[in-house]
């Protein structure tokens, strides 16, 4: 089994640097906000954090490729760092503390199945929380590699007893999945619209049992996927493809995954 300790340590260094940059501008009255072509916001902090991470990686891992939300792909090869400098930019802009920097290392599958995440780190400095995982080494939360507790998904095995987290209603309706989504919310014990990275971290912690989102990019999912899986859960597309390989996501404690997909694939 590969040893990713050095890469995981580097991911923490990258997150420390990004946290300092993003927190410095959080709630700043003169924060500069632009609108991207897809009509989503981007702030000067998004760009500065990604530039900082890219600079660190250029020095520490010059042979590795980088894919970031703000500046695209740079480099080629069997290893690729995937960066979302601020996941939850709309929250960041409005002063809501639920946002995070997502850092993942993906490696080419030797069997030819594309790239798979082998390291994931999610740092939410405004919440004072950080989560991370390495393939085959478990998932953890804490302040540092030496001060952490291991994550484990819940043992809830009935949808009627499950807590379900989601982002919003609009995407489900656009895909014709709204009826199944609403059936699921009516069946579950509890539903909450946390959104962004947080539901996946709560699945990994065992405080939420299932979550899903209808529209995502790779940088939204790669870090979350390996953390959920290393905590003992399951992460797939809504169609059931394993890992962050689709343009949407479903995550669970594993026991409820088939039922989760069954509800969300009820069309019209």
C-alpha positions as CSV (number, residue, x, y, z in Angstrom):
1,X,0.0,0.0,0.0
2,X,1.3,3.4,-0.9
3,X,2.4,5.8,1.9
4,X,0.9,9.2,1.5
5,X,2.1,10.7,4.8
6,X,4.4,13.3,3.2
7,X,1.7,14.3,0.7
8,X,-0.8,14.6,3.6
9,X,1.6,16.7,5.6
10,X,2.0,19.0,2.6
11,X,-1.7,19.3,2.2
12,X,-1.9,20.6,5.8
13,X,0.8,23.1,5.0
14,X,-1.2,24.3,2.0
15,X,-4.3,24.5,4.0
16,X,-2.6,26.6,6.8
17,X,-1.4,29.1,4.1
18,X,-4.8,29.2,2.5
19,X,-6.6,29.7,5.8
20,X,-4.5,32.7,6.7
21,X,-5.3,34.3,3.3
22,X,-9.1,33.6,3.3
23,X,-9.6,34.6,7.0
24,X,-7.8,37.8,6.5
25,X,-10.4,38.9,3.9
26,X,-13.5,37.2,5.5
27,X,-16.1,39.9,6.3
28,X,-13.8,42.6,4.9
29,X,-15.9,45.7,3.9
30,X,-13.8,46.2,0.8
31,X,-13.9,42.6,-0.4
32,X,-13.8,42.5,-4.2
33,X,-16.4,40.2,-5.8
34,X,-16.8,39.4,-9.5
35,X,-19.3,37.3,-11.4
36,X,-18.0,34.4,-13.5
37,X,-19.5,33.4,-16.9
38,X,-21.6,30.8,-15.1
39,X,-23.1,33.6,-13.0
40,X,-21.4,32.3,-9.8
41,X,-19.4,34.7,-7.6
42,X,-15.6,34.7,-7.2
43,X,-13.8,36.9,-4.7
44,X,-10.2,38.2,-4.6
45,X,-9.7,35.7,-1.7
46,X,-10.6,32.7,-4.0
47,X,-8.0,33.8,-6.5
48,X,-5.4,34.6,-3.9
49,X,-5.8,31.3,-2.1
50,X,-5.5,29.3,-5.3
51,X,-2.5,31.3,-6.5
52,X,-0.8,30.7,-3.1
53,X,-1.5,26.9,-3.2
54,X,-0.2,26.7,-6.8
55,X,3.0,28.5,-5.8
56,X,3.6,26.1,-2.9
57,X,3.0,23.1,-5.1
58,X,5.2,24.4,-7.9
59,X,8.1,24.4,-5.4
60,X,7.3,21.3,-3.4
61,X,5.8,19.0,-6.2
62,X,7.0,20.5,-9.5
63,X,6.2,17.2,-11.4
64,X,2.6,17.1,-10.3
65,X,-0.3,18.6,-12.3
66,X,-2.8,21.0,-10.7
67,X,-6.5,21.4,-11.4
68,X,-8.1,24.4,-9.7
69,X,-11.5,26.0,-9.9
70,X,-10.2,29.5,-10.7
71,X,-7.3,28.8,-13.0
72,X,-7.9,25.4,-14.7
73,X,-5.4,22.7,-15.4
74,X,-1.6,23.1,-15.4
75,X,0.8,20.2,-16.1
76,X,0.3,16.6,-16.9
77,X,1.3,13.2,-15.4
78,X,-0.1,10.5,-13.1
79,X,-0.5,12.7,-10.1
80,X,-2.9,15.7,-10.0
81,X,-3.7,18.1,-7.1
82,X,-7.3,19.3,-7.2
83,X,-8.1,22.6,-5.5
84,X,-11.3,24.4,-4.6
85,X,-9.9,27.6,-2.9
86,X,-13.2,28.5,-1.3
87,X,-16.1,26.0,-1.4
88,X,-19.1,28.0,-0.4
89,X,-18.2,31.4,-1.9
90,X,-21.8,32.7,-1.6
91,X,-21.6,32.0,2.2
92,X,-18.1,33.7,2.3
93,X,-19.4,36.8,0.5
94,X,-22.4,37.1,2.9
95,X,-20.4,36.5,6.1
96,X,-21.7,33.0,6.8
97,X,-18.9,30.9,8.3
98,X,-19.7,27.7,6.4
99,X,-17.1,27.7,3.7
100,X,-13.8,25.7,3.3
101,X,-10.7,25.1,1.2
102,X,-10.8,21.7,-0.4
103,X,-7.5,20.0,-1.3
104,X,-7.1,16.6,-2.9
105,X,-4.4,14.6,-4.5
106,X,-5.6,12.3,-7.3
107,X,-3.6,9.5,-8.9
108,X,-4.0,7.8,-12.3
109,X,-5.7,4.4,-11.9
110,X,-3.2,1.7,-13.0
111,X,-6.1,-0.2,-14.5
112,X,-6.9,2.7,-16.8
113,X,-10.0,4.0,-15.0
114,X,-9.0,7.7,-14.9
115,X,-7.9,9.4,-11.7
116,X,-8.9,8.5,-8.2
117,X,-8.5,10.6,-5.0
118,X,-5.9,9.3,-2.6
119,X,-5.7,12.3,-0.3
120,X,-8.4,14.7,0.8
121,X,-8.3,17.7,3.2
122,X,-11.2,20.1,4.0
123,X,-10.3,23.1,6.1
124,X,-13.1,25.4,7.4
125,X,-11.2,28.0,9.4
126,X,-14.2,30.2,10.2
127,X,-15.7,27.1,11.9
128,X,-12.4,26.1,13.5
129,X,-12.7,22.7,11.9
130,X,-10.5,20.5,9.6
131,X,-11.0,17.0,8.2
132,X,-8.6,14.8,6.2
133,X,-8.0,11.3,4.9
134,X,-5.4,9.3,3.0
135,X,-6.2,6.2,1.0
136,X,-6.0,3.1,3.2
137,X,-5.1,5.2,6.3
138,X,-8.5,6.3,7.7
139,X,-10.2,9.6,8.0
140,X,-9.6,12.1,10.9
141,X,-10.6,15.5,12.2
142,X,-8.7,17.7,14.5
143,X,-6.2,20.6,14.6
144,X,-3.2,18.8,13.2
145,X,-1.9,15.4,12.2
146,X,-0.7,14.8,15.8
147,X,-3.9,16.1,17.4
148,X,-6.8,14.3,15.8
149,X,-9.7,11.8,16.3
150,X,-10.7,9.1,13.8
151,X,-13.9,9.5,11.9
152,X,-16.5,6.8,11.5
153,X,-19.9,6.8,9.7
154,X,-23.2,6.0,11.5
155,X,-24.8,2.6,11.8
156,X,-28.3,3.8,10.9
157,X,-29.8,1.2,8.6
158,X,-33.3,2.5,7.9
159,X,-34.2,5.6,5.9
160,X,-37.0,6.3,8.3
161,X,-34.4,6.8,11.0
162,X,-31.9,8.7,8.8
163,X,-30.8,12.4,8.8
164,X,-30.6,13.7,5.2
165,X,-28.7,16.8,4.2
166,X,-28.9,18.6,0.8
167,X,-28.1,21.9,-0.8
168,X,-31.2,23.3,-2.5
169,X,-34.3,22.3,-4.4
170,X,-33.6,24.0,-7.8
171,X,-31.1,21.5,-9.2
172,X,-33.4,18.5,-8.5
173,X,-36.3,20.1,-10.3
174,X,-34.1,21.0,-13.3
175,X,-33.1,17.3,-13.7
176,X,-36.6,15.9,-13.2
177,X,-35.6,14.3,-9.9
178,X,-37.7,16.5,-7.6
179,X,-40.5,13.9,-7.0
180,X,-38.0,11.3,-5.8
181,X,-36.2,13.9,-3.7
182,X,-39.4,15.1,-2.0
183,X,-40.4,11.4,-1.4
184,X,-37.1,11.0,0.3
185,X,-37.5,14.1,2.5
186,X,-40.9,12.9,3.6
187,X,-39.6,9.5,4.5
188,X,-36.5,10.5,6.4
189,X,-36.5,11.2,10.1
190,X,-34.8,14.6,9.6
191,X,-33.7,16.9,6.7
192,X,-31.5,19.9,6.7
193,X,-30.2,22.1,3.9
194,X,-26.6,22.6,5.0
195,X,-25.0,22.6,1.5
196,X,-21.5,22.6,0.1
197,X,-18.8,20.5,1.9
198,X,-20.4,20.3,5.3
199,X,-22.9,17.5,4.7
200,X,-20.2,15.2,3.5
201,X,-18.1,15.8,6.6
202,X,-21.1,15.2,8.8
203,X,-21.6,11.9,7.0
204,X,-18.0,11.0,7.7
205,X,-18.5,12.0,11.4
206,X,-21.7,10.0,11.7
207,X,-23.9,13.0,12.6
208,X,-25.7,12.8,9.2
209,X,-26.5,9.5,7.4
210,X,-27.1,10.5,3.8
211,X,-26.5,13.5,1.5
212,X,-26.6,14.4,-2.1
213,X,-26.2,17.2,-4.7
214,X,-27.4,17.3,-8.3
215,X,-24.8,19.5,-9.9
216,X,-21.1,19.5,-9.0
217,X,-17.6,19.8,-10.4
218,X,-14.6,17.6,-9.6
219,X,-13.0,20.1,-7.2
220,X,-16.3,20.1,-5.2
221,X,-16.1,16.4,-4.7
222,X,-12.6,14.9,-4.8
223,X,-11.5,15.7,-1.2
224,X,-15.0,14.9,0.2
225,X,-15.0,11.5,-1.6
226,X,-11.9,10.0,0.0
227,X,-12.8,11.4,3.5
228,X,-16.3,9.8,3.3
229,X,-14.9,6.5,2.0
230,X,-12.0,6.3,4.6
231,X,-14.6,6.9,7.3
232,X,-16.4,3.7,6.1
233,X,-19.0,5.3,3.9
234,X,-19.9,5.3,0.3
235,X,-19.5,8.1,-2.3
236,X,-20.9,7.8,-5.8
237,X,-22.6,9.7,-8.6
238,X,-26.4,9.7,-8.5
239,X,-26.2,7.0,-11.1
240,X,-24.0,4.9,-8.8
241,X,-20.6,5.3,-10.4
242,X,-18.0,5.1,-7.6
243,X,-16.0,8.1,-6.5
244,X,-16.2,11.7,-7.8
245,X,-16.5,10.6,-11.4
246,X,-19.9,12.2,-12.3
247,X,-21.3,15.7,-12.3
248,X,-23.3,15.1,-9.1
249,X,-22.8,13.2,-5.8
250,X,-24.5,10.9,-3.3
251,X,-22.8,10.0,0.0
252,X,-24.0,7.8,2.8
253,X,-22.9,5.5,5.6
254,X,-23.0,2.7,3.1
255,X,-26.0,0.9,4.7
256,X,-28.5,3.3,3.1
257,X,-26.8,3.9,-0.2
258,X,-29.0,1.7,-2.5
259,X,-32.1,3.2,-1.0
260,X,-30.7,6.8,-1.4
261,X,-30.0,6.2,-5.1
262,X,-33.4,4.6,-5.6
263,X,-35.2,7.6,-4.3
264,X,-33.1,10.1,-6.3
265,X,-33.4,8.3,-9.6
266,X,-37.2,8.4,-9.6
267,X,-37.8,10.6,-12.7
268,X,-40.8,12.8,-13.2
